[in-house]
């Protein structure tokens, strides 16, 4: 039984691990008070980045677009200056989407602690009745070189950000239960 279960566990962990450790898009809680939370968005490990479009999806009960403010995260902004930085906030379907974009020429390499910051998202938490959930929309993600090609690691990052459909999760769970039942039998 142990010989059967261990490979199954390893295959499961391999399937849910991040696809690439070289290129990372992340959010982090920068500060929090009784009335607001500030989250930072960073892109680490980008090589020859000239254009980005990142859509951050915020979910919380009571959250509206009016409760969200966005600014370029400086110092440490990804590009030499933020003169072309754009942030749009839109509420739709029970979530708030924050679109971040900018471009520069020539491309830059992003390094954590040096120039990996994209934006600060400030959320007025006074009307929220649940914690804030943050994620990225892989379908709108653009990370491109000056020539317009995707940067190295883009496809792997995009795949790691994809959230499985609920039906896929159910099928995975049923498959896992079947494997456990077969291992016991």
C-alpha positions in Angstrom: 0.0 0.0 0.0 2.8 2.4 0.9 4.4 1.9 -2.5 1.1 2.9 -4.2 0.2 5.9 -2.0 3.6 7.7 -2.0 3.8 8.1 -5.8 0.2 9.3 -5.9 1.0 12.0 -3.2 4.1 13.0 -5.2 2.1 13.3 -8.4 -0.5 15.4 -6.7 2.1 17.8 -5.2 3.9 18.1 -8.5 0.6 19.1 -10.2 -0.1 21.9 -7.7 3.4 23.3 -7.3 4.2 26.6 -9.0 5.3 26.1 -12.6 8.3 28.4 -12.4 10.3 29.7 -9.5 12.2 32.2 -11.7 9.2 34.5 -12.5 6.9 35.4 -9.7 3.9 37.7 -9.5 2.7 38.3 -6.0 0.7 40.4 -3.6 1.7 41.1 0.0 0.1 42.9 2.9 2.2 46.0 3.4 0.3 47.7 6.2 -3.1 47.4 8.0 -5.1 49.6 10.4 -8.6 49.4 11.8 -9.9 51.2 8.7 -7.7 50.2 5.8 -5.3 47.6 4.4 -2.5 48.3 1.9 -1.4 45.5 -0.4 1.7 45.6 -2.7 1.9 43.9 -6.1 5.4 42.8 -7.2 6.9 41.1 -10.3 10.1 39.3 -9.5 12.5 37.8 -12.0 11.3 39.4 -15.2 13.9 39.7 -17.9 13.8 42.4 -20.7 10.3 43.6 -19.5 9.0 46.5 -21.5 5.2 46.2 -21.1 3.0 44.8 -18.4 -0.7 44.5 -17.9 -1.8 42.8 -14.7 -5.3 42.4 -13.4 -5.7 41.9 -9.7 -9.0 40.4 -8.6 -10.2 41.5 -5.2 -13.1 39.7 -3.4 -14.7 40.6 -0.1 -18.3 41.0 1.1 -19.1 44.7 1.1 -16.2 45.7 -1.2 -17.0 48.4 -3.8 -14.8 50.1 -6.4 -15.1 53.3 -4.4 -13.3 51.6 -1.5 -10.1 50.9 -3.6 -7.3 53.3 -4.4 -4.2 52.5 -6.5 -0.8 54.1 -6.9 2.5 53.2 -8.4 4.7 51.6 -5.7 7.7 53.8 -5.2 10.6 53.6 -4.4 11.5 50.4 -6.1 9.1 50.8 -9.1 9.7 48.3 -11.9 10.6 50.9 -14.5 12.9 53.9 -14.2 9.8 56.2 -13.8 6.1 55.8 -13.4 5.1 58.5 -16.0 3.2 55.9 -18.1 1.6 54.0 -15.1 -2.1 53.4 -15.5 -4.5 51.9 -12.9 -8.2 51.3 -13.5 -10.7 50.0 -10.9 -13.9 48.3 -11.9 -16.5 46.5 -9.9 -18.3 43.6 -11.7 -19.9 40.3 -10.7 -19.3 40.6 -6.9 -15.6 41.4 -7.3 -13.4 44.4 -7.8 -10.8 44.2 -10.6 -7.7 46.5 -10.5 -6.0 46.8 -13.9 -2.3 47.8 -13.7 -0.3 48.7 -16.8 2.8 50.5 -18.0 5.5 50.4 -20.6 9.0 51.6 -21.1 11.8 51.3 -23.7 14.2 49.6 -23.4 13.2 46.5 -21.4 14.4 46.1 -17.8 15.2 43.1 -15.5 13.3 43.1 -12.2 15.1 42.1 -9.0 13.4 41.7 -5.6 14.4 44.5 -3.3 15.6 46.7 -6.2 12.9 47.3 -8.8 10.2 44.6 -8.6 7.3 46.9 -7.3 4.3 47.5 -9.5 1.5 49.1 -7.3 0.1 49.7 -3.9 -3.6 48.9 -3.5 -5.3 50.6 -0.6 -8.6 49.2 0.5 -11.0 51.0 2.9 -12.1 48.1 5.1 -14.7 49.9 7.2 -17.7 48.4 5.2 -16.2 44.9 4.7 -17.9 42.0 6.3 -15.4 39.3 5.2 -11.6 39.2 4.7 -10.1 40.4 1.4 -9.1 37.7 -1.1 -6.6 38.7 -3.8 -5.7 36.9 -7.0 -4.6 37.5 -10.6 -6.5 37.0 -13.9 -4.2 35.0 -16.1 -6.4 35.7 -19.2 -5.6 39.4 -19.2 -1.9 39.1 -18.2 0.7 40.7 -20.5 4.4 40.6 -19.8 6.3 41.5 -23.0 9.7 42.5 -24.3 10.4 45.6 -26.3 9.7 43.5 -29.5 6.3 42.6 -28.1 7.1 38.9 -27.5 6.2 37.3 -24.1 9.1 37.5 -21.6 10.9 34.3 -20.5 8.7 32.3 -18.1 5.5 34.0 -19.1 3.6 30.9 -20.2 4.6 29.0 -17.1 3.6 31.9 -14.8 0.3 32.2 -16.6 -0.4 28.5 -16.2 0.4 28.6 -12.5 -2.1 31.5 -12.0 -5.0 29.6 -13.6 -7.6 28.6 -11.1 -9.2 25.2 -11.9 -12.9 25.2 -12.6 -15.0 23.8 -9.7 -15.9 20.7 -11.9 -12.1 20.0 -12.3 -11.7 20.2 -8.5 -14.6 17.8 -8.0 -13.1 15.3 -10.5 -9.7 15.6 -8.9 -11.2 14.9 -5.4 -13.2 11.9 -6.7 -10.0 10.6 -8.4 -8.1 11.0 -5.2 -10.8 9.1 -3.2 -10.7 6.4 -5.8 -6.9 6.0 -5.5 -7.2 5.8 -1.7 -9.9 3.2 -2.0 -7.8 1.2 -4.4 -4.8 1.4 -2.1 -6.8 0.1 0.9 -8.3 -2.7 -1.1 
